[in-house]
Amino acid sequence: MASRSETSAVYAAAIIQGVALVTFPAASAIFTSPSYYDLSHTSYGSMFVPQAITAVAASLLGAGLTRRLGIKRIYVLGLVADLVSMVLLVLSQFVMTNQPLAYGILLLATASLGIGFGLTAPSLNTFAAAFSPQNVNRAVLVLNALLGLGTALAPVFVAIFVGFGIWWGLPVLVAGLLLGLLLFSMRLPLQAETIETAARGDRTKSAIPARFWVFATFALLYGIVETMNGNWATIYMTTNLAASTTLASLALTAFWVMVTVGRVLFAAIEKRFPETRTYHLLPFVAAAAFVIIALLPIGAPYLGVLAFGLAGLGCSALLPLTISFGQAELTTIAASAAGGLIAFYQIGYGIAAFGVGPLETTTGLGLNTIYGLAALVALAMAVTSFVVVRREQLLSAAKPQQM
């Protein structure tokens, strides 16, 4: 049974990890502004490639490292990598006038953040599942709601710090929070018998079930859908809807707030509205949001805020439910299921983060058209959702109903 301190550490880590994860996209206006880093859309998107690569590698290697080092050490290493990322981001602002050097430091910073997320996120999801074995779906939803809360706070903090003329205040704040969390977490055992048992079991049951690839496909598609909002919302707002920097930050905040609200909402109503039904519905909501965003006229930034909020609702519960469904079904790879799915989520993240800039350059497509095309990705995700939860529904129906 986890102690209150362990649970508090895991939930606090989810919030701080969320803030760290969105620190770079939230500051997109700074990175692309001629007054600061002056990056093109392609350079801005390319900045996230190291993050995707290292996050995928860390997620895939996480299970093996956990067997050797223990899950607490993996979790702590992830926090250290996050801390290094924030320190590098702060340092980069001192050499902004030397763009190649500053960009190189930014690439190192995003690479370090990828390692941090790739190690920390699977650990946190595994902790949540192990700490609440009787209600894994709700535990994972709540954990990811807190991570979503952190992602919602990042653009708010950026807007505040930019208003005071110290945009770098956000990475300084996150670095301080990470350092405090590290010192607190290192005093805790942060172990769970179910985690260690699953990790040992994976040594002899390492074959990847065919069903894993269905979950992985959904996670990849979801990564594309989420990143089209999380990484490109502020740029779309300023370039296509003539929004101010503040309104652009508000749109990104609306997206992540609704991600969080949706996760809390669907966890609260799971008995009246089953998770499987939620899983089928939300991709269609995301697709509708993309269509609305693509059709918004210039000079309608407030409608953009509402549309990105709708997109956030559409994304909300999908990733945590994919992880919890996967952990419940893929029992032969229980210790590595979360890491593997997060790896594919990060592949989708990389595709959307990097792909938009070259797509604009090589095809001449505008961001509004690209958002329209993203609706097709959301619809593909909707189709895949019926394949993912088909077996989950059968398993649930076979279980005796509890009073």
C-alpha positions in Angstrom: 0.0 0.0 0.0 1.5 3.3 -1.0 1.9 6.0 1.6 0.4 9.4 1.4 3.8 10.9 0.8 4.4 8.5 -2.2 1.1 9.3 -3.7 1.6 13.0 -3.2 5.0 12.8 -4.9 3.6 11.0 -7.9 0.8 13.4 -8.4 3.0 16.4 -7.9 5.4 15.0 -10.4 2.6 14.6 -12.9 1.8 18.4 -12.6 5.4 19.5 -12.9 6.1 17.1 -15.8 3.1 18.6 -17.6 4.4 22.2 -17.1 7.9 21.1 -18.3 6.5 19.3 -21.3 4.7 22.3 -22.7 7.3 24.9 -21.7 8.8 24.9 -25.2 5.5 24.9 -27.2 4.1 27.6 -24.9 7.1 29.8 -25.7 6.7 29.3 -29.5 6.1 33.0 -30.0 9.4 33.7 -28.4 11.3 31.2 -30.5 9.8 32.5 -33.8 10.0 36.2 -32.9 12.6 38.3 -34.8 13.2 40.0 -31.4 14.3 36.8 -29.8 15.4 33.5 -31.5 14.0 34.3 -35.0 13.3 30.7 -35.9 11.4 29.8 -39.1 8.5 27.4 -38.8 10.7 24.6 -40.1 13.4 25.3 -37.6 10.9 25.6 -34.8 9.3 22.2 -35.7 12.8 20.6 -36.1 13.6 21.7 -32.6 11.3 18.9 -31.3 12.8 16.1 -33.3 15.5 15.3 -30.7 12.8 15.3 -28.0 10.7 12.7 -30.0 13.8 10.5 -30.7 15.0 10.5 -27.1 11.5 10.1 -25.7 10.9 7.1 -27.9 14.3 5.6 -27.0 13.8 6.2 -23.2 10.3 4.8 -23.3 11.4 1.6 -25.1 14.5 1.1 -22.9 12.6 2.0 -19.7 11.4 -1.5 -18.9 14.8 -3.1 -19.2 16.4 -0.3 -17.2 13.7 -0.7 -14.5 14.6 -4.4 -14.1 18.2 -3.4 -13.6 18.0 -0.2 -11.6 14.5 -0.3 -10.1 11.6 2.0 -10.9 12.5 4.6 -8.4 15.9 5.2 -10.0 14.3 5.5 -13.4 11.8 8.0 -12.1 14.5 10.1 -10.5 16.7 9.9 -13.6 13.7 11.2 -15.6 13.3 14.2 -13.2 17.1 15.0 -13.5 16.8 15.0 -17.3 13.9 17.4 -17.0 15.9 19.6 -14.8 18.9 19.6 -17.2 16.5 20.6 -20.0 15.2 23.6 -18.1 18.7 24.8 -17.2 19.8 24.6 -20.9 16.7 26.5 -22.0 17.6 29.3 -19.5 21.2 29.3 -20.7 20.2 29.6 -24.3 18.7 33.0 -23.8 22.1 34.4 -23.1 23.4 33.6 -26.6 20.3 34.4 -28.6 22.3 36.7 -30.9 24.4 33.7 -32.0 21.6 31.7 -33.6 23.6 28.5 -34.4 24.9 28.3 -30.9 21.5 29.1 -29.3 19.7 26.6 -31.6 22.2 23.9 -30.7 21.5 24.5 -27.0 17.8 24.3 -27.7 18.2 21.0 -29.4 20.1 19.6 -26.4 17.4 21.0 -24.2 14.6 19.3 -26.1 16.6 16.1 -26.3 17.0 16.1 -22.5 13.3 16.8 -22.0 12.5 13.8 -24.2 14.6 11.6 -22.0 12.9 13.1 -18.9 9.4 12.5 -20.3 10.3 9.1 -21.7 11.5 7.8 -18.3 9.1 9.7 -16.0 5.8 9.3 -17.8 5.7 5.5 -17.9 7.0 5.3 -14.3 4.2 7.6 -13.2 1.5 5.7 -15.1 2.8 2.4 -13.6 2.9 3.9 -10.1 -0.7 5.1 -10.5 -1.9 1.6 -11.7 0.0 -0.2 -8.9 -1.2 2.2 -6.2 -4.9 1.7 -7.2 -5.1 -1.9 -8.5 -8.9 -2.0 -7.9 -9.6 0.9 -10.2 -6.7 1.3 -12.7 -8.7 3.2 -15.4 -9.7 5.9 -13.0 -6.3 6.1 -11.3 -4.6 6.6 -14.7 -7.2 9.1 -15.8 -6.7 11.2 -12.6 -2.9 11.0 -12.9 -3.1 12.2 -16.5 -5.6 14.9 -15.5 -3.0 16.3 -13.2 -0.4 16.1 -16.0 -2.9 18.0 -18.1 -3.3 20.6 -15.4 0.4 21.2 -15.7 0.3 21.5 -19.4 -2.6 24.1 -19.0 -0.5 26.1 -16.5 2.5 26.4 -18.8 1.1 28.9 -21.3 -0.5 30.9 -18.5 2.9 31.2 -16.8 4.5 32.2 -20.1 2.0 35.0 -20.7 2.6 36.3 -17.2 6.4 36.2 -17.5 6.4 37.7 -21.0 4.2 40.5 -19.5 7.0 41.2 -17.0 9.6 41.0 -19.7 11.2 37.8 -18.3 9.9 35.0 -20.5 12.7 32.8 -19.1 11.0 32.9 -15.7 9.0 29.8 -16.6 12.0 27.4 -17.0 13.6 28.9 -13.9 10.3 28.2 -12.0 10.1 24.7 -13.4 13.7 24.0 -12.5 13.1 25.1 -8.9 10.0 22.8 -8.7 11.9 19.9 -10.1 14.8 20.3 -7.7 12.4 20.4 -4.8 10.5 17.3 -6.0 13.8 15.5 -6.5 14.9 16.1 -2.9 11.5 15.1 -1.6 11.2 11.9 -3.8 14.7 10.6 -2.9 13.6 10.2 0.7 10.7 7.9 -0.3 10.7 4.2 -1.0 8.5 4.6 -4.2 8.2 0.8 -4.7 5.3 -1.5 -5.3 5.2 -5.2 -5.3 3.0 -5.4 -8.4 5.6 -3.3 -10.4 8.5 -5.5 -9.4 6.6 -8.7 -10.1 5.5 -7.5 -13.5 9.1 -6.5 -14.4 10.5 -9.9 -13.4 7.7 -11.6 -15.4 8.7 -9.7 -18.5 12.0 -11.5 -18.5 10.5 -14.7 -19.5 7.4 -13.4 -21.4 9.0 -10.9 -23.7 7.2 -11.7 -27.0 5.2 -8.7 -28.2 1.5 -9.7 -28.6 -0.1 -8.9 -31.9 -2.7 -6.8 -30.2 0.0 -4.4 -29.0 0.3 -3.0 -32.5 -3.3 -2.0 -32.5 -2.8 0.0 -29.3 0.4 1.4 -30.7 -1.3 2.6 -33.9 -3.9 4.4 -31.9 -1.2 6.0 -29.7 0.7 7.2 -32.8 -2.4 8.7 -34.3 -3.3 10.4 -31.0 0.3 11.9 -30.8 -0.3 13.6 -34.2 -3.7 14.9 -33.2 -2.6 16.2 -29.8 0.6 17.8 -31.2 -1.3 19.7 -34.0 -2.9 21.5 -31.1 -0.2 21.6 -28.5 2.6 22.7 -30.7 0.9 24.7 -33.4 -2.1 26.4 -31.8 -0.3 29.6 -30.9 1.4 30.0 -34.3 -1.9 29.3 -36.0 -3.7 31.9 -33.9 -1.1 34.6 -34.6 -0.5 33.9 -38.3 -3.9 32.8 -39.5 -6.3 34.5 -37.1 -4.4 37.7 -36.4 -4.5 37.1 -32.7 -2.3 38.9 -30.1 0.3 36.9 -28.2 -1.9 36.9 -25.2 -4.9 35.5 -27.1 -2.7 32.9 -28.7 -1.5 31.8 -25.2 -5.2 31.8 -24.2 -6.0 29.4 -27.0 -3.2 27.0 -26.0 -4.4 27.3 -22.4 -8.0 26.5 -23.4 -6.8 23.4 -25.2 -4.9 22.0 -22.2 -7.6 23.1 -19.7 -10.2 21.2 -21.6 -7.8 18.2 -21.8 -7.7 18.3 -18.0 -11.4 19.0 -17.6 -12.3 16.1 -19.9 -10.1 13.6 -18.0 -11.6 14.6 -14.7 -15.2 14.6 -16.1 -14.9 11.2 -17.7 -13.3 9.7 -14.6 -16.2 11.0 -12.6 -19.0 9.7 -14.8 -17.4 6.3 -15.7 -20.3 4.4 -14.1 -23.0 6.3 -16.1 -20.9 6.8 -19.3 -18.5 3.8 -19.7 -14.9 4.4 -20.7 -15.3 2.4 -23.9 -18.1 4.7 -25.1 -15.9 7.7 -24.2 -13.1 6.1 -26.3 -15.4 5.9 -29.3 -16.8 9.4 -29.0 -13.8 11.6 -28.4 -12.0 11.1 -31.7 -15.1 12.4 -33.6 -15.1 15.4 -31.3 -11.4 16.0 -32.2 -12.2 15.6 -35.9 -15.0 18.2 -35.7 -12.8 20.6 -33.9 -10.1 20.4 -36.6 -12.7 21.1 -39.3 -13.9 24.1 -37.4 -10.4 25.4 -36.9 -9.6 25.0 -40.6 -12.7 27.0 -41.6 -12.2 29.9 -39.2 -12.0 33.3 -40.9 -9.2 35.7 -40.4 -9.9 38.1 -37.5 -11.8 35.6 -35.4 -9.3 34.8 -32.6 -12.0 34.3 -30.0 -13.7 31.6 -32.0 -10.2 30.1 -32.3 -9.9 29.9 -28.5 -13.3 28.1 -28.4 -12.3 25.7 -31.2 -9.0 24.8 -29.6 -10.9 24.2 -26.3 -13.2 21.8 -28.2 -10.1 20.0 -29.5 -8.8 19.7 -26.0 -12.1 17.9 -24.9 -11.7 15.6 -27.9 -8.2 14.6 -26.9 -8.8 14.5 -23.1 -9.2 10.9 -22.0 -7.8 9.1 -25.1 -4.1 8.6 -24.1 -4.7 7.6 -20.5 -7.4 5.2 -21.5 -5.2 3.7 -24.2 -2.5 3.1 -21.6 -4.9 1.6 -19.0 -6.7 -0.6 -21.6 -3.3 -1.7 -22.8 -1.9 -2.5 -19.4 -5.1 -4.5 -18.6 -5.0 -6.6 -21.7 -1.3 -6.9 -22.5 -0.5 -8.7 -19.3 2.5 -10.6 -20.8 4.3 -7.3 -21.3 2.8 -5.5 -18.3 6.0 -3.7 -17.2 6.7 -2.4 -20.7 3.2 -1.7 -22.0 3.0 1.9 -20.8 6.5 2.7 -22.1 5.9 1.1 -25.4 2.6 3.0 -25.9 4.2 6.3 -24.9 7.0 5.7 -27.3 4.5 5.4 -30.2 2.7 8.5 -28.9 6.0 10.3 -29.1 6.5 9.1 -32.7 3.2 10.7 -33.5 4.4 13.8 -31.6 7.6 14.0 -33.7 5.7 13.5 -37.0 3.3 16.5 -36.2 6.0 18.7 -34.6 8.4 18.4 -37.4 6.2 17.7 -40.4 4.1 20.8 -40.5 7.0 23.2 -41.4 8.3 21.1 -44.4 4.7 20.4 -45.5 4.1 24.2 -45.7 7.3 24.8 -47.5 7.2 22.0 -50.1 3.5 21.9 -50.9 2.5 25.5 -50.3 -0.4 24.4 -48.1 -1.5 26.8 -45.4 -1.9 25.9 -41.8 -5.7 26.0 -42.1 -5.5 23.3 -44.8 -3.1 21.2 -42.7 -5.6 21.4 -39.9 -8.3 20.2 -42.3 -6.1 17.2 -43.2 -5.5 16.5 -39.5 -9.3 15.9 -39.2 -8.7 12.8 -41.4 -6.1 11.6 -38.9 -8.7 12.0 -36.1 -11.2 10.0 -38.1 -8.6 7.2 -38.6 -8.2 7.3 -34.8 -11.9 6.9 -34.4 -12.0 3.8 -36.6 -9.0 2.4 -34.7 -10.8 3.0 -31.4 -13.4 0.3 -32.3 -10.6 -2.2 -32.8 -8.8 -1.3 -29.6 -11.8 -1.6 -27.2 -13.6 -4.5 -28.9 -11.8 -7.0 -26.7 -11.9 -4.7 -23.7 -15.7 -4.7 -24.0 -15.8 -8.5 -24.1 -13.6 -8.8 -21.1 -15.8 -6.3 -19.2 -18.9 -8.1 -20.1 -17.5 -11.4 -18.9 -16.8 -10.0 -15.4 -19.5 -10.3 -12.7 -21.1 -7.0 -11.9 -20.2 -5.7 -8.4 -22.8 -4.2 -6.2 
